Amino acid sequence: MSTQATEEFAPIGPDADVHGANLHARDVSAWFGRRKVLDRVSLDMNAGTVTALIGPSGCGKSTFLRILNRMHELVPSAALAGEVRLDGEDIYEPGRRITETRRRVGMVFQKPNPFPAMSIADNVTAGLKLTGTRVSRSGRDELIEACLTRAGLWKEVRDRLRQPGGALSGGQQQRLCIARSLAVEPDVLLMDEPCSALDPTSTRRIEETIAELRTQVTVVIVTHNMQQAARVSQRCAFFLAEDGAPGHIVEAGPTDVIFNEPTDPRTADYVHGRFG
Ligand SMILES: Nc1ncnc2c1ncn2[C@@H]1O[C@H](COP(=O)(O)OP(=O)(O)OP(=O)(O)O)[C@@H](O)[C@H]1O
């Protein structure tokens, strides 16, 4: 598969104004009860970069993603080892507030999950209460417009901001969830198969949104869709869990290398659809 960047997903120039944080995982292992599901995963996810996590079902991609914003520990039997640094700071350092990490590292899930009865506008600002952020009425309107614009939804909803979020299409709901994540000004946006419940047109729209977000926030995306990984990401990590062993990274690097000249034959077999 060729991974030549199209004009739409062109590389950012050296002078581009890049926001977002650098996220570094070092030797991350994870368990559910006594079962080890991830083994010493190390990965750099840098600002200005969309990093795609790829690999067969059950190899630990979602678990790894959830470790990056401290959601893994919500499962009672879950344990982990290793280090995750957000711009150099250990997010698991004792005493660090989980809410602050979750504000800085947002998450968009597989199934769009807006508050269905809440208005589109209120959905965008729903996260502000959780983070204790206060905004004036005019500031709030500006924030709603800015976030919906960044999520690529503004033009479609600007005349119906008072309508419920649940009245939007699936693809629009997912962009509303992206807008809601952006409202708390995260440094990193984690996306767990954000398009798997969407039709091809909505998928394309979300991919355009990801391309636009790239300079604003560090993006890490789990996807089963190889074309999507090739289209949206600049770096890729291939996860594998072989014969019941815990998941690990076989190979990580620039997306065009992973797709066109990977080092490991298992990577080539996976990206070319020969297994998984
Ligand atoms: N809450 C949980 N309790 C126990 N085991 C779990 C839990 N969540 C995931 N697992 C197990 O951890 C392993 C990794 O799962 P994970 O969902 O991270 O894989 P994945 O690569 O994201 O899979 P998929 O692509 O199918 O979403 C799997 O064996 C799974 O069964």
The ligand as an SDF file (V2000), in Angstrom:
LIG
                    3D

 31 33  0  0  0  0  0  0  0  0999 V2000
  -11.6880   -5.1180   31.7710 N   0  0  0  0  0  0  0  0  0  0  0  0
  -10.9690   -6.1950   31.4490 C   0  0  0  0  0  0  0  0  0  0  0  0
  -10.8700   -7.2380   32.2860 N   0  0  0  0  0  0  0  0  0  0  0  0
  -10.1430   -8.3410   31.9680 C   0  0  0  0  0  0  0  0  0  0  0  0
   -9.4520   -8.4800   30.8200 N   0  0  0  0  0  0  0  0  0  0  0  0
   -9.5080   -7.4690   29.9480 C   0  0  0  0  0  0  0  0  0  0  0  0
  -10.2650   -6.2630   30.2070 C   0  0  0  0  0  0  0  0  0  0  0  0
  -10.1270   -5.4310   29.1380 N   0  0  0  0  0  0  0  0  0  0  0  0
   -9.3260   -6.0740   28.2660 C   0  0  0  0  0  0  0  0  0  0  0  0
   -8.9560   -7.2840   28.7410 N   0  0  0  0  0  0  0  0  0  0  0  0
   -8.0850   -8.2540   28.0730 C   0  0  0  0  0  0  0  0  0  0  0  0
   -6.8420   -7.6300   27.8040 O   0  0  0  0  0  0  0  0  0  0  0  0
   -6.3470   -8.0270   26.5290 C   0  0  0  0  0  0  0  0  0  0  0  0
   -6.0880   -6.7690   25.6850 C   0  0  0  0  0  0  0  0  0  0  0  0
   -7.3530   -6.1740   25.3860 O   0  0  0  0  0  0  0  0  0  0  0  0
   -7.4690   -4.7990   24.5870 P   0  0  0  0  0  0  0  0  0  0  0  0
   -8.9200   -4.4280   24.5480 O   0  0  0  0  0  0  0  0  0  0  0  0
   -6.5180   -3.8310   25.1530 O   0  0  0  0  0  0  0  0  0  0  0  0
   -6.9580   -5.2510   23.1380 O   0  0  0  0  0  0  0  0  0  0  0  0
   -7.1270   -4.5000   21.7620 P   0  0  0  0  0  0  0  0  0  0  0  0
   -5.8700   -4.7490   21.0030 O   0  0  0  0  0  0  0  0  0  0  0  0
   -7.5340   -3.0940   21.9680 O   0  0  0  0  0  0  0  0  0  0  0  0
   -8.3200   -5.3200   21.1270 O   0  0  0  0  0  0  0  0  0  0  0  0
   -9.4330   -4.8300   20.0580 P   0  0  0  0  0  0  0  0  0  0  0  0
   -8.6780   -4.4540   18.8530 O   0  0  0  0  0  0  0  0  0  0  0  0
  -10.2870   -6.0500   19.8660 O   0  0  0  0  0  0  0  0  0  0  0  0
  -10.1870   -3.6820   20.6870 O   0  0  0  0  0  0  0  0  0  0  0  0
   -7.3780   -8.9450   25.9310 C   0  0  0  0  0  0  0  0  0  0  0  0
   -6.9640  -10.2710   26.1290 O   0  0  0  0  0  0  0  0  0  0  0  0
   -8.6330   -8.6600   26.7250 C   0  0  0  0  0  0  0  0  0  0  0  0
   -9.4330   -9.8070   26.8280 O   0  0  0  0  0  0  0  0  0  0  0  0
  1  2  1  0
  2  3  1  0
  2  7  2  0
  3  4  2  0
  4  5  1  0
  5  6  2  0
  6  7  1  0
  6 10  1  0
  7  8  1  0
  8  9  2  0
  9 10  1  0
 10 11  1  0
 11 12  1  0
 11 30  1  0
 12 13  1  0
 13 14  1  0
 13 28  1  0
 14 15  1  0
 15 16  1  0
 16 17  2  0
 16 18  1  0
 16 19  1  0
 19 20  1  0
 20 21  2  0
 20 22  1  0
 20 23  1  0
 23 24  1  0
 24 25  2  0
 24 26  1  0
 24 27  1  0
 28 29  1  0
 28 30  1  0
 30 31  1  0
M  END
$$$$
